[in-house]
């Protein structure tokens, strides 16, 4: 057989259908090489009733023949079907016409479990949407999550960005002998700059490798023999983890990989861009060729990397039928960076709009908690005050539609009420100003939808109208049939609040494990304005079209419900168009005899927001608990007991006799010389029971947030436990440190008695970690059961009849 061509069943190029010819017959081999657990291919084969076999590399594949037909024009066409659905028409000239696809959400759910339960209708989607129901906006997305990996790779080649040696090694990219020799010499020079840095070991290596670079264009074009494998590895690094659900930790890491491209800096040594036709990936090749054409276009030939990024974002939106988008970006709350960004926007956006017809506006994004994943970055204590001073200025710009609060939702939005109060003052100056708050994304902060509305309402000046409020996600709140839930619905209607839904990111980020109780239809029935976003679709292998299909298929939305959502977005698009025109006219007057920089800097100085104090003061755990901080032992097995510290602050764990008896029996069986326990920071629930009944004197470690309350300090000192301090400042984020300290490094045991979203994230981290984790969940924990069921084959339940002691 001879190789013919290939195509993909998904946006991320994970499900590859390779085609082979032999004597006029066409055969296929379907493989999923980026999904190493084998769950995806096994579940797909089972769903479609197809046999599995192994290829020459030992990976599971599906093989078969594709039948040939003669159409009405007497042309041969091969028709590829899966599960009774026509997936593609394949023509003798190699042209492939896709008819259906497998969306990222279905692919993730198949990868997550060993026993996939959804049927074909919710797995394989025909990619058609009635014209009258098609959405035309993306109202919830993020700047550095919009472009597909292939376009980012092409931009990296075209702009010849610096690519760090750290990522070359981390991704195990293959370099030529000449490239290895050249980068080794450069590394030696860089190493001399850190001789007196005080860093040692892996920290020194990381610092040196982060500052040693290869020209990305040379990495690909100067190494064509390994270009295909390198592109696949780089592509995989630019999206959320594939083989199951991810957590916010993974998202933060993906953004770091993407920053190399989205914030790319040009290499010092440039090469001649040639051999483009030899690039093995057709999409990278086509995008790069278009970029070269753009370089000859007077409108774009002087584009910066950022301006090209905007151009390709707009082109991607146009391809999806999106004509209006609002993109959140933290750059717009940084003093000088915001001015530079807006100057570039004004230079290029009119040209982009002429070509694409896509209007892009921005939301200045505040981080609800400081970013901790970048270890060398220290966030100043007054960062929110500084952000507000910048917002006072950039809100004058017509391309800035409003502001946003971004980041993992692990704190009550009430803690940010002083910030919201200042933003509401800003909104009083601009009736079109949008205040968007990420609220209700996970079940740890069910008050946040109600509290977000209340924070804005209570901040209004006498006689001030309610500004435009949008809530991103809105997935979790009180039961909408309860008294509190009915009040939420009434407030949403009264204040004309819009809810934004992003179903794929909810699933892929472990915030939605079951689609049965999704509240969208309830909101629509109550007359609440609801719209769709993608949450930075390229991160999750989705786009506006796939998102609409997912909403329709998974939630079984009717045409009337889709029409309601389309009407909701149409009003926003209309209002935003009018607001842009009005603000543009006013901004021209402001900059008539002054530069944009002068106007905005003067406004920032006049704003003078300072001394902003948030809800409560907390103590530095590293200082207050320094006598108790110890390394985790390596000669014993860690047992993580989750039952008290992994709930939201207002939800307490109730210790049940049956649960405490399970812990007592386990402690009697285990040997302190072989095992030690790890708990959270709250010293309550089952975790407190463990500490209080530690008669065999097991070593017990508590992983605590970087900032703790005086009461938490008192309890930890009284308990006499050993301490590990997380880099996270919020208790709901310490699951990340369990991953770093344990799941990524060593085997472990997880005992889940209670917890909501933080608990679910810890379980997912245990499942995803490199160290093998045995996961046991108490059957009576309703909040964890849904998560555990989604991990069929990776989790064991224990109860009265299935004792923990019998499982060890």
C-alpha positions in Angstrom: 0.0 0.0 0.0 1.1 3.6 -0.7 0.4 6.6 1.5 -2.3 8.8 0.0 -3.1 11.7 2.4 -4.5 12.3 5.9 -7.1 14.4 7.6 -8.2 15.1 11.2 -11.4 14.5 13.1 -10.8 17.3 15.6 -9.4 20.9 15.7 -6.3 20.0 17.7 -5.1 17.4 15.2 -5.2 14.6 17.8 -7.4 12.2 15.9 -5.5 11.4 12.7 -7.0 9.4 9.8 -4.1 8.3 7.6 -5.2 7.1 4.1 -3.4 4.4 2.0 -4.1 3.3 -1.6 -3.8 -0.2 -3.0 -5.0 -1.2 -6.5 -7.8 1.4 -6.6 -9.0 0.7 -3.0 -8.6 3.1 -0.1 -7.8 2.0 3.5 -7.6 4.1 6.7 -5.7 3.9 9.9 -7.1 6.1 12.7 -4.6 6.9 15.5 -4.6 9.2 18.6 -0.8 9.6 19.3 -1.2 12.5 21.8 -3.4 10.5 24.1 -1.1 8.0 25.8 -3.6 6.4 28.2 -5.4 4.8 25.2 -8.8 5.8 26.6 -9.7 7.9 23.6 -9.1 5.3 21.0 -10.6 2.5 23.1 -13.8 4.4 23.9 -14.2 5.6 20.2 -13.8 2.0 19.0 -16.3 0.7 21.5 -18.8 3.5 20.6 -18.6 2.8 16.9 -18.3 -1.0 17.2 -14.9 -1.2 15.5 -12.0 -3.6 16.3 -8.7 -2.3 17.6 -5.2 -3.4 16.6 -1.7 -2.3 17.3 0.5 -0.5 14.8 4.3 -1.0 14.4 5.0 1.4 17.3 2.8 -0.6 19.7 0.0 2.0 19.8 -3.7 1.1 19.5 -5.3 2.1 16.1 -8.5 1.5 14.2 -8.1 0.1 10.7 -10.5 -0.5 7.9 -11.4 0.1 4.2 -13.3 3.2 2.9 -15.9 2.3 0.3 -15.9 4.0 -3.1 -19.1 5.4 -4.7 -20.1 7.0 -8.0 -21.9 10.3 -7.5 -24.5 11.9 -9.9 -21.7 13.5 -11.9 -20.1 10.1 -12.5 -17.2 11.0 -10.2 -15.6 8.6 -7.8 -15.9 9.6 -4.1 -14.8 7.6 -1.1 -17.2 8.1 1.9 -15.7 7.7 5.4 -18.2 7.0 8.2 -18.0 6.5 12.0 -20.9 5.3 14.1 -23.2 5.6 11.1 -22.3 9.3 10.6 -20.7 10.5 7.4 -17.4 12.2 8.5 -15.8 13.0 5.1 -15.9 12.7 1.4 -12.5 11.9 -0.1 -11.8 12.5 -3.8 -9.2 10.8 -6.0 -7.2 14.0 -6.3 -6.6 14.0 -2.6 -9.2 16.6 -1.7 -11.0 15.9 1.6 -14.4 17.5 2.3 -15.3 17.3 6.0 -18.9 16.7 6.9 -18.7 16.1 10.7 -16.2 16.3 13.5 -15.5 15.3 17.1 -15.5 18.4 19.3 -12.9 19.0 22.0 -15.5 18.5 24.8 -16.4 14.9 23.6 -12.7 14.1 23.1 -11.9 15.2 26.6 -14.7 13.2 28.2 -13.6 10.1 26.2 -10.0 10.6 27.4 -11.0 11.1 31.0 -12.6 7.7 31.7 -12.2 4.0 30.9 -16.0 3.7 30.5 -17.4 6.5 28.3 -21.2 6.7 28.6 -22.4 9.3 26.0 -23.9 8.1 22.7 -22.9 8.9 19.2 -25.2 11.9 18.9 -23.2 13.7 21.6 -19.8 12.6 20.4 -19.8 13.1 16.6 -21.3 16.5 15.4 -22.4 17.4 11.9 -21.0 20.8 11.5 -24.1 22.7 10.3 -25.9 25.5 12.1 -29.1 27.2 10.7 -28.1 30.6 9.3 -30.8 32.4 11.3 -29.5 30.9 14.5 -25.8 31.4 14.0 -24.0 33.4 16.7 -21.7 36.2 15.5 -19.8 37.3 18.6 -17.2 36.0 21.0 -18.0 38.0 24.2 -15.8 36.1 26.5 -12.2 35.4 25.4 -8.6 36.2 26.4 -5.9 37.8 24.4 -3.3 35.1 24.4 -5.7 32.2 24.0 -7.2 33.0 20.6 -4.7 31.8 18.1 -4.3 28.2 17.1 -0.8 26.6 17.7 -0.2 26.4 13.9 -0.6 30.1 13.5 1.5 30.8 16.5 4.2 28.6 15.1 4.0 30.3 11.7 4.2 33.7 13.5 7.3 32.5 15.4 9.0 31.6 12.2 8.0 34.7 10.3 9.1 37.1 13.1 12.2 34.9 13.9 11.5 35.0 17.7 13.9 33.9 20.4 13.0 30.4 21.6 14.4 29.5 25.1 16.7 26.5 25.5 14.6 25.6 28.6 11.7 24.7 26.3 13.9 22.9 23.8 15.0 20.6 26.6 11.6 20.4 28.3 9.8 19.4 25.1 12.7 17.1 24.1 13.0 18.8 20.7 15.7 17.5 18.4 18.4 19.9 17.1 21.0 19.3 14.4 24.6 18.8 15.5 25.4 22.3 14.3 22.5 23.8 16.3 23.5 21.9 19.4 27.1 23.2 19.1 26.0 26.8 18.6 23.6 26.9 21.5 26.1 25.2 23.8 28.5 28.0 23.1 25.8 30.6 23.7 24.9 28.9 27.0 28.5 29.1 28.2 28.4 32.9 27.7 25.1 33.2 29.5 26.3 31.1 32.4 29.0 33.6 33.1 26.4 36.3 33.8 25.0 34.2 36.7 28.3 33.2 38.5 27.5 35.5 41.4 23.7 35.0 41.4 23.6 32.8 44.4 21.6 30.2 42.5 22.6 26.5 42.5 21.6 23.2 41.0 18.4 23.0 39.0 17.5 26.6 39.8 20.7 27.9 38.2 20.3 25.5 35.2 16.7 26.9 34.7 17.9 30.5 34.9 20.6 29.9 32.4 18.4 27.9 30.0 15.7 30.5 30.2 18.1 33.1 28.9 19.8 31.0 26.2 17.9 31.2 22.9 17.7 29.7 19.5 16.2 31.5 16.5 12.8 29.8 16.1 12.9 30.1 12.4 16.2 28.3 12.3 14.9 25.7 14.8 12.3 24.7 12.2 13.7 25.7 8.8 17.3 24.8 9.6 16.3 21.4 10.8 13.7 20.1 8.3 14.6 16.4 9.0 13.1 16.8 12.4 10.6 19.5 11.7 7.5 17.3 11.8 8.2 15.8 15.2 9.3 19.1 16.6 6.2 20.9 15.4 3.9 18.2 16.9 5.6 18.6 20.3 5.5 22.4 20.2 1.8 22.3 19.1 0.9 20.1 22.0 2.6 22.5 24.4 0.4 25.3 23.3 -2.9 23.8 24.3 -4.4 22.5 27.5 -3.4 19.0 28.4 -5.1 16.5 26.2 -5.4 13.1 27.9 -8.2 13.9 30.4 -9.3 17.0 32.2 -6.9 19.7 33.3 -6.9 22.0 36.2 -5.9 25.7 36.5 -2.3 24.8 37.1 -2.1 23.3 33.6 -3.7 26.4 32.2 -1.1 28.7 33.8 1.7 26.5 32.4 0.2 26.6 28.9 0.1 30.4 29.0 3.9 30.4 29.8 4.5 28.3 26.7 2.3 30.7 24.7 4.0 33.8 26.0 7.1 32.8 24.1 5.1 33.4 20.9 2.4 36.0 21.9 5.0 38.2 23.5 7.8 37.1 21.2 11.0 39.0 20.9 13.0 39.0 17.6 16.3 37.0 17.6 19.6 38.9 17.4 20.8 36.8 14.5 18.3 36.5 11.6 18.3 34.0 8.9 16.9 34.0 5.3 13.3 32.6 5.3 13.4 29.9 2.7 12.4 26.3 2.2 8.8 27.0 3.2 7.4 24.4 0.9 9.4 21.8 2.8 7.6 22.5 6.1 5.7 19.2 6.6 2.6 20.7 8.2 0.2 22.1 5.6 -1.5 24.6 7.9 1.8 26.1 9.2 3.0 26.2 5.7 0.0 28.0 4.3 -0.1 30.5 7.2 3.6 31.3 6.8 3.1 31.9 3.0 0.3 34.3 3.7 2.4 36.2 6.3 5.0 36.7 3.5 2.4 38.1 1.3 1.3 40.4 4.1 4.8 41.6 4.3 4.4 43.0 0.8 1.1 44.6 1.6 1.4 48.4 2.4 -1.2 48.0 5.1 0.8 45.3 7.0 4.4 45.4 5.9 5.5 47.2 9.1 3.4 45.2 11.5 4.8 44.3 14.8 4.4 40.8 16.3 1.4 42.1 18.3 -0.2 43.7 15.3 0.2 40.5 13.3 -1.4 38.7 16.2 -4.4 41.0 16.0 -4.6 40.5 12.2 -4.7 36.7 12.6 -7.1 36.8 15.5 -9.5 38.8 13.3 -9.0 36.4 10.3 -9.8 33.5 12.6 -12.9 35.2 13.8 -14.0 35.9 10.3 -13.5 32.3 9.4 -15.9 31.4 12.2 -18.5 33.9 11.2 -17.7 36.2 14.2 -18.0 39.9 13.5 -17.6 41.3 17.0 -15.3 40.2 19.9 -14.3 41.5 23.3 -10.9 40.3 24.4 -9.6 40.5 28.0 -6.0 41.6 28.4 -4.0 42.4 31.6 -1.7 44.6 29.5 -4.3 47.3 29.7 -3.9 47.8 33.4 -0.1 48.3 33.2 1.0 51.9 32.9 3.4 52.1 29.9 2.6 48.8 28.3 -1.1 49.8 28.0 -0.2 53.0 26.1 2.1 51.1 23.7 -0.6 48.5 23.1 -3.3 51.1 22.3 -1.0 53.0 20.0 -0.4 49.8 18.0 -4.2 49.0 18.0 -5.0 52.5 16.6 -2.4 52.0 13.8 -3.6 48.7 12.6 -7.2 48.0 13.6 -8.9 50.2 10.9 -6.9 48.3 8.2 -7.8 44.9 9.8 -11.5 45.9 10.0 -11.4 46.9 6.3 -10.1 43.4 5.4 -12.1 41.2 7.7 -15.2 43.2 8.9 -14.4 42.0 12.4 -14.5 44.6 15.2 -12.3 43.8 18.1 -12.5 45.7 21.4 -10.8 45.0 24.7 -11.6 44.6 28.4 -8.8 45.8 30.8 -8.3 42.7 33.0 -7.5 42.8 36.7 -6.1 39.7 38.3 -8.4 38.8 41.2 -5.3 37.2 43.0 -1.6 37.8 42.2 0.0 35.5 39.7 2.2 33.0 41.5 3.4 30.6 38.7 6.2 33.0 37.6 8.5 32.4 40.5 10.8 35.5 40.0 7.9 37.9 39.7 7.0 39.8 42.8 3.6 41.5 42.7 3.6 44.8 44.6 1.1 45.1 47.4 -0.6 48.1 45.8 -1.0 46.4 42.4 -4.7 46.9 42.4 -4.4 50.7 43.1 -1.9 51.0 40.2 -4.2 49.0 37.9 -7.1 51.4 38.8 -5.0 54.5 38.0 -4.3 53.0 34.5 -8.0 52.1 34.0 -9.0 55.7 34.7 -7.0 56.6 31.6 -7.5 53.7 29.2 -11.3 53.7 29.6 -11.2 56.9 27.4 -10.0 54.9 24.4 -12.8 53.8 22.0 -11.2 50.3 21.7 -11.6 49.7 25.5 -15.1 48.5 26.2 -14.7 48.0 29.9 -12.9 45.9 32.5 -12.8 42.3 33.7 -11.7 40.3 36.8 -9.7 37.2 35.7 -7.9 34.4 37.3 -8.9 31.3 39.2 -12.1 31.8 41.2 -10.8 30.8 44.6 -11.8 33.9 46.6 -15.1 35.6 47.4 -15.6 38.6 45.1 -16.6 40.7 48.2 -12.9 40.8 49.1 -12.5 43.0 45.9 -15.4 45.3 46.7 -13.2 48.4 47.2 -11.8 47.8 43.7 -15.3 47.4 42.3 -16.4 50.6 44.0 -13.7 52.5 42.2 -14.6 50.9 38.9 -18.3 51.9 39.3 -17.1 55.5 39.8 -15.3 55.1 36.4 -18.4 53.7 34.8 -20.3 56.8 35.9 -18.2 58.7 33.4 -19.0 56.3 30.5 -22.6 54.9 30.2 -21.4 52.2 27.8 -18.7 50.9 30.2 -18.8 47.1 30.7 -18.0 45.6 34.1 -17.4 41.9 33.6 -16.7 39.6 36.6 -15.7 35.9 36.4 -18.2 34.4 38.8 -19.7 31.0 39.3 -17.1 29.1 37.3 -16.7 26.5 40.0 -18.7 25.3 43.0 -16.4 26.6 45.7 -17.9 30.2 45.6 -21.6 29.8 45.0 -22.2 33.2 46.5 -20.2 35.0 43.8 -23.0 35.5 41.3 -25.2 37.2 43.9 -22.2 39.0 45.5 -21.0 40.3 42.1 -24.3 42.0 41.5 -24.5 43.3 45.1 -20.9 44.7 44.9 -21.8 46.8 41.8 -25.3 47.8 43.1 -24.0 48.9 46.5 -21.2 51.0 44.9 -23.6 53.2 42.9 -23.6 56.9 43.6 -27.0 58.5 44.3 -28.9 58.6 41.1 -26.3 56.6 39.2 -27.7 54.0 36.7 -26.6 50.4 37.0 -23.7 50.0 34.5 -23.5 47.2 32.0 -22.7 44.1 34.0 -21.7 40.7 32.5 -20.9 37.6 34.5 -18.5 35.1 33.0 -19.5 31.5 33.4 -22.4 31.7 35.9 -22.3 28.0 36.1 -22.7 27.6 39.9 -24.9 29.6 42.3 -27.7 28.8 44.7 -30.3 26.3 43.7 -32.4 28.5 41.3 -35.6 27.0 42.8 -34.7 28.1 46.3 -35.5 31.4 47.9 -31.9 32.6 47.4 -31.9 31.3 43.8 -35.1 33.1 43.0 -33.6 36.3 44.3 -30.6 35.8 42.1 -32.9 35.5 39.1 -34.8 38.6 40.1 -31.6 40.6 40.4 -30.3 39.4 37.1 -33.5 40.5 35.4 -33.8 43.8 37.4 -30.3 44.9 36.6 -30.2 43.5 33.0 -27.2 41.4 33.8 -25.8 39.2 31.0 -24.4 35.7 31.6 -21.7 34.3 29.4 -21.3 30.5 28.9 -18.2 28.6 27.7 -19.0 24.9 28.0 -15.8 23.4 26.6 -13.5 25.3 28.9 -15.7 24.3 31.8 -15.2 20.7 31.0 -11.6 20.8 30.1 -10.7 22.8 33.2 -12.4 20.3 35.6 -15.2 22.7 36.5 -18.0 20.6 34.9 -18.1 16.9 35.2 -21.7 16.2 34.4 -23.8 18.1 31.8 -27.1 17.0 33.2 -27.6 19.9 35.6 -26.2 22.8 33.5 -28.3 25.9 34.4 -28.4 27.6 31.0 -31.9 26.5 30.1 -33.2 27.7 33.5 -31.7 31.1 32.9 -33.2 31.4 29.5 -36.6 30.3 30.8 -36.3 33.0 33.4 -35.7 35.7 30.8 -32.0 36.3 31.6 -29.8 37.6 28.8 -27.3 34.8 28.0 -24.5 34.7 25.4 -21.7 32.5 24.3 -17.9 32.9 24.5 -14.9 30.6 23.9 -12.7 31.6 26.9 -9.8 31.7 24.5 -10.9 28.8 22.3 -7.6 27.8 20.8 -6.4 26.8 24.3 -9.2 24.2 24.4 -9.3 23.1 20.8 -12.6 24.8 20.2 -14.0 27.9 18.4 -17.3 29.8 18.1 -18.9 27.3 15.8 -17.9 24.2 17.9 -19.1 26.0 21.1 -22.5 26.7 19.6 -22.8 23.1 18.4 -21.8 21.8 21.9 -24.4 24.0 23.6 -27.1 22.8 21.2 -26.2 19.1 21.3 -25.1 18.6 24.9 -27.7 20.9 26.5 -30.4 20.1 23.9 -31.2 23.7 23.3 -34.3 24.4 21.2 -34.4 26.8 18.2 -36.3 29.2 20.5 -33.6 29.1 23.1 -30.8 29.6 20.6 -32.8 32.5 19.1 -33.0 34.1 22.6 -29.3 33.9 22.9 -28.8 35.3 19.5 -31.1 38.2 20.3 -29.1 38.8 23.5 -25.8 39.1 21.6 -27.3 41.2 18.9 -28.3 43.8 21.5 -24.7 43.9 22.8 -23.2 44.1 19.3 -25.6 47.0 18.5 -24.9 48.9 21.8 -21.1 48.3 21.4 -21.1 49.7 17.9 -22.8 52.9 19.0 -20.5 53.2 22.0 -17.4 52.8 19.8 -18.5 55.6 17.5 -19.3 58.0 20.4 -16.1 57.3 22.2 -14.1 57.6 19.0 -15.5 61.1 18.4 -14.7 62.2 22.0 -11.2 60.7 21.9 -10.4 62.6 18.7 -11.2 65.8 20.6 -9.0 64.8 23.5 -6.0 64.0 21.2 -6.5 66.9 18.8 -3.5 68.9 20.0 -1.8 66.3 22.2 -0.4 62.8 21.7 -2.3 59.8 23.0 0.6 59.2 25.4 0.3 62.7 26.9 -3.4 62.4 27.3 -3.4 59.0 29.0 -0.4 59.7 31.3 -2.0 62.9 32.5 -5.2 61.1 33.3 -3.3 58.4 35.2 -1.6 61.0 37.3 -4.8 62.8 38.0 -6.6 59.6 39.0 -4.4 59.2 42.1 -6.0 56.0 43.5 -3.9 54.9 46.4 -3.9 53.1 49.7 -6.5 50.6 48.6 -7.2 48.1 51.4 -8.9 44.9 50.8 -11.1 42.8 53.0 -8.7 41.4 55.6 -5.1 41.3 56.8 -3.3 38.0 57.0 0.0 36.7 58.2 3.1 35.4 56.3 3.1 31.7 56.8 6.8 31.3 56.1 7.6 33.7 58.9 4.9 32.8 61.5 5.4 29.0 61.1 9.1 28.9 60.3 10.0 26.6 63.2 7.6 23.9 61.9 8.6 24.0 58.3 10.2 20.6 57.2 10.8 18.7 54.0 8.5 15.8 53.2 10.3 12.5 54.0 11.3 10.3 51.1 11.5 7.0 52.9 7.7 6.8 53.6 4.5 6.8 51.5 2.4 10.0 51.7 -1.3 9.5 52.4 -3.3 12.6 51.6 -6.4 13.0 53.8 -8.9 15.4 52.3 -11.8 16.3 54.5 -12.1 19.8 55.9 -9.6 22.1 54.2 -10.9 21.7 50.6 -14.3 23.4 51.0 -15.3 27.0 50.5 -15.1 29.1 53.8 -18.8 28.9 54.4 -19.1 25.2 54.0 -18.0 23.1 57.0 -17.3 19.4 56.9 -19.5 17.4 59.2 -17.6 14.4 60.8 -19.7 11.3 60.6 -19.1 8.3 62.9 -18.8 5.9 59.9 -16.1 8.1 58.4 -14.1 8.6 61.6 -14.2 4.8 62.2 -12.7 4.3 58.7 -9.8 6.6 59.6 -9.2 5.1 63.1 -9.1 1.5 61.6 -6.7 2.7 58.9 -4.4 4.3 61.4 -4.4 1.1 63.5 -3.4 -0.9 60.4 -0.7 1.3 58.9 2.9 1.5 60.2 4.3 5.0 61.0 7.6 3.8 59.7 6.1 3.2 56.3 3.5 6.0 55.9 2.9 9.6 56.8 -0.1 11.8 56.4 -0.6 15.1 54.5 -3.6 17.4 55.1 -4.7 21.0 54.4 -4.5 24.1 56.6 -7.9 24.5 58.4 -7.5 21.9 61.2 -11.2 20.9 61.1 -13.3 18.0 59.9 -11.7 14.6 59.3 -8.3 16.2 59.2 -8.7 17.4 62.8 -9.9 14.0 63.8 -6.7 12.5 62.3 -4.6 15.0 64.3 -6.5 14.5 67.6 -6.4 10.7 67.4 -2.8 10.2 66.3 -1.9 7.7 69.0 0.7 5.9 66.9 2.5 9.3 66.3 2.4 9.3 62.5 4.2 12.3 61.0 1.5 14.7 59.8 2.2 17.5 57.4 -0.1 20.4 56.6 0.3 22.2 53.3 -0.8 25.8 54.0 -1.3 28.9 51.9 1.4 31.6 51.9 -0.9 33.9 53.8 -2.9 32.7 56.8 -5.2 34.2 59.4 -4.3 34.5 63.1 -6.8 31.8 63.9 -5.3 29.4 61.4 -1.9 30.1 62.8 -3.1 29.3 66.3 -4.7 26.0 65.3 -1.6 24.9 63.3 0.7 25.7 66.2 -1.5 23.9 68.7 -1.8 20.8 66.4 2.0 20.5 66.3 2.0 19.4 62.7 4.9 19.8 60.3 4.4 22.5 57.7 4.9 23.0 53.9 4.1 26.5 52.7 2.4 26.8 49.3 3.2 29.6 46.8 -0.5 30.2 46.6 -2.0 32.9 48.9 -5.5 31.5 48.9 -6.5 28.2 50.7 -8.5 27.1 47.7 -5.4 27.1 45.6 -3.1 24.9 47.7 -4.1 21.8 45.6 -1.4 23.0 43.2 1.2 22.5 45.8 0.0 18.9 46.5 0.6 18.4 42.8 4.1 19.9 42.8 5.2 18.4 46.2 3.7 14.9 45.7 1.8 13.9 42.6 4.4 15.0 40.1 7.2 13.4 42.1 6.2 10.2 43.8 3.6 7.5 44.4 0.9 8.4 46.9 -2.5 7.6 48.3 -5.4 10.0 48.3 -8.4 9.6 50.7 -11.3 11.9 49.8 -13.9 12.4 52.5 -15.2 15.8 51.6 -14.5 18.8 49.4 -15.9 20.8 46.5 -14.0 22.3 43.6 -10.6 22.4 45.3 -11.1 18.8 46.3 -12.1 17.8 42.7 -9.0 19.6 41.5 -6.8 17.7 43.9 -8.3 14.4 42.7 -7.7 15.4 39.1 -4.1 16.4 39.9 -3.6 13.0 41.5 -5.0 11.3 38.4 -2.8 13.4 36.0 0.4 13.3 38.0 3.5 11.5 37.0 3.7 9.6 40.3 1.2 6.8 40.5 -1.6 7.8 42.9 -4.2 5.4 44.4 -7.4 7.3 44.8 -10.1 6.3 47.3 -13.3 8.3 47.6 -15.9 8.0 50.4 -19.2 6.9 48.8 -21.2 9.2 51.1 -19.4 12.4 49.8 -22.0 13.6 47.3 -19.8 16.6 46.3 -16.9 14.4 45.3 -18.9 11.5 43.9 -19.6 13.3 40.6 -15.9 13.9 40.0 -15.1 10.3 40.9 -17.7 8.9 38.5 -16.1 10.9 35.7 -12.9 9.1 36.4 -14.2 5.6 36.1 -11.3 3.2 36.2 -9.0 5.5 38.2 -11.0 5.9 41.5 -12.2 3.4 44.1 -15.1 4.0 46.4 -15.1 3.0 50.0 -18.1 2.6 52.4 -19.3 0.5 55.3 -19.1 -2.7 53.1 -15.9 -1.7 51.4 -13.5 -0.8 54.1 -10.3 1.3 53.5 -8.4 -1.3 55.5 -9.3 -4.0 53.0 -8.0 -1.9 50.0 -4.5 -1.3 51.3 
